[in-house]
Amino acid sequence: MTELAGKRALVTGGSRGIGAAIALALADKGADVAITYERSADRAAEVVRAIEGKGRKAIAIQADSADPAAVKRSVDEAAQALGGLDILVNNAAIALYGAIADVSVEQIDALLDVNVRSPLLASQAAIPYLQAGGRVITIGSVGAERIVGDTGTVYFMTKSALHSFTRGLARELGSRDITVNLVQPGSTDTDMNPANGDFADFQRALIPLGRYGEPEDVAAAVAFLASPAAKHITGTVLTVDGGLNT
């Protein structure tokens, strides 16, 4: 469990759900971990304590992923606190739903700012810190390839943009031996989409395995892509959805 010993990671939106699970999984593998959070200071502190309990260094950084200056600052603060940066996990995201006929400009801008611009800016800020063997891993959504329902078009559009971003950045950073990959969760039991929510049974009926995923399932995929075992995997998409997209 020391594949990532000596590595320094930043997980955006790491105070809860999938982000928290990713932060803990990286720490389990030996990494020191910084996380960002917007409002959940208490939950962020819990994640920091859990990481420290594993014998790893941890820090929580308050940053609004919709604020370009805050995104860059969070990367710089993480690298300064950890003594460098080897792994960036672009996890922070928001989900807003509504038919195209009804969605507001403000909602469109919010989705684009957090789900598309923020991963780009965080990666841009991380590039000067990343060395050979570095990793950029972004969390997307299986909805980028299979839209379920009729009110998530704009949200899923922002997630589909991450395909081009991942492939293009993998091309840009390949000569430096830095890998760039995308992980696409399906229905995962989080505050955003609980397994006992109003639409959970509808989603479960579409999943061949017949169950929601857990945040730890996504975290395991990220930990693999961050590990030396994935050194020859870049520009690809790893879908963790119980078969929803088959």
ChimeraX attribute file (.defattr): number of C-alpha atoms within 10 A of each C-alpha:
attribute: neighborCount
match mode: 1-to-1
recipient: residues
	/A:1	9
	/A:2	13
	/A:3	17
	/A:4	21
	/A:5	15
	/A:6	13
	/A:7	23
	/A:8	26
	/A:9	30
	/A:10	34
	/A:11	27
	/A:12	33
	/A:13	29
	/A:14	31
	/A:15	28
	/A:16	19
	/A:17	17
	/A:18	25
	/A:19	28
	/A:20	26
	/A:21	22
	/A:22	28
	/A:23	32
	/A:24	25
	/A:25	22
	/A:26	32
	/A:27	29
	/A:28	20
	/A:29	21
	/A:30	22
	/A:31	27
	/A:32	30
	/A:33	32
	/A:34	29
	/A:35	30
	/A:36	28
	/A:37	25
	/A:38	17
	/A:39	12
	/A:40	14
	/A:41	15
	/A:42	11
	/A:43	16
	/A:44	24
	/A:45	18
	/A:46	15
	/A:47	26
	/A:48	24
	/A:49	16
	/A:50	17
	/A:51	26
	/A:52	17
	/A:53	12
	/A:54	14
	/A:55	14
	/A:56	20
	/A:57	19
	/A:58	26
	/A:59	21
	/A:60	26
	/A:61	24
	/A:62	18
	/A:63	22
	/A:64	20
	/A:65	28
	/A:66	22
	/A:67	14
	/A:68	16
	/A:69	12
	/A:70	17
	/A:71	25
	/A:72	19
	/A:73	17
	/A:74	26
	/A:75	30
	/A:76	17
	/A:77	17
	/A:78	25
	/A:79	20
	/A:80	11
	/A:81	17
	/A:82	19
	/A:83	12
	/A:84	19
	/A:85	27
	/A:86	26
	/A:87	28
	/A:88	27
	/A:89	28
	/A:90	24
	/A:91	26
	/A:92	25
	/A:93	24
	/A:94	16
	/A:95	16
	/A:96	15
	/A:97	16
	/A:98	15
	/A:99	12
	/A:100	13
	/A:101	7
	/A:102	9
	/A:103	15
	/A:104	12
	/A:105	9
	/A:106	9
	/A:107	16
	/A:108	15
	/A:109	12
	/A:110	19
	/A:111	24
	/A:112	21
	/A:113	20
	/A:114	23
	/A:115	28
	/A:116	20
	/A:117	19
	/A:118	25
	/A:119	27
	/A:120	20
	/A:121	16
	/A:122	25
	/A:123	23
	/A:124	14
	/A:125	17
	/A:126	24
	/A:127	17
	/A:128	9
	/A:129	16
	/A:130	22
	/A:131	15
	/A:132	13
	/A:133	15
	/A:134	25
	/A:135	28
	/A:136	30
	/A:137	26
	/A:138	27
	/A:139	26
	/A:140	27
	/A:141	24
	/A:142	24
	/A:143	23
	/A:144	19
	/A:145	14
	/A:146	13
	/A:147	16
	/A:148	16
	/A:149	10
	/A:150	10
	/A:151	17
	/A:152	17
	/A:153	20
	/A:154	20
	/A:155	24
	/A:156	24
	/A:157	18
	/A:158	24
	/A:159	23
	/A:160	18
	/A:161	15
	/A:162	24
	/A:163	19
	/A:164	11
	/A:165	19
	/A:166	23
	/A:167	17
	/A:168	14
	/A:169	20
	/A:170	22
	/A:171	16
	/A:172	13
	/A:173	19
	/A:174	15
	/A:175	10
	/A:176	13
	/A:177	17
	/A:178	24
	/A:179	29
	/A:180	30
	/A:181	26
	/A:182	27
	/A:183	23
	/A:184	20
	/A:185	25
	/A:186	24
	/A:187	25
	/A:188	24
	/A:189	20
	/A:190	15
	/A:191	11
	/A:192	11
	/A:193	15
	/A:194	14
	/A:195	20
	/A:196	10
	/A:197	12
	/A:198	10
	/A:199	11
	/A:200	17
	/A:201	14
	/A:202	12
	/A:203	18
	/A:204	18
	/A:205	12
	/A:206	17
	/A:207	18
	/A:208	13
	/A:209	13
	/A:210	14
	/A:211	19
	/A:212	22
	/A:213	20
	/A:214	19
	/A:215	20
	/A:216	19
	/A:217	17
	/A:218	25
	/A:219	23
	/A:220	16
	/A:221	19
	/A:222	25
	/A:223	22
	/A:224	16
	/A:225	24
	/A:226	29
	/A:227	19
	/A:228	12
	/A:229	10
	/A:230	13
	/A:231	16
	/A:232	10
	/A:233	13
	/A:234	24
	/A:235	19
	/A:236	15
	/A:237	21
	/A:238	17
	/A:239	20
	/A:240	23
	/A:241	23
	/A:242	21
	/A:243	13
	/A:244	22
	/A:245	16
	/A:246	9
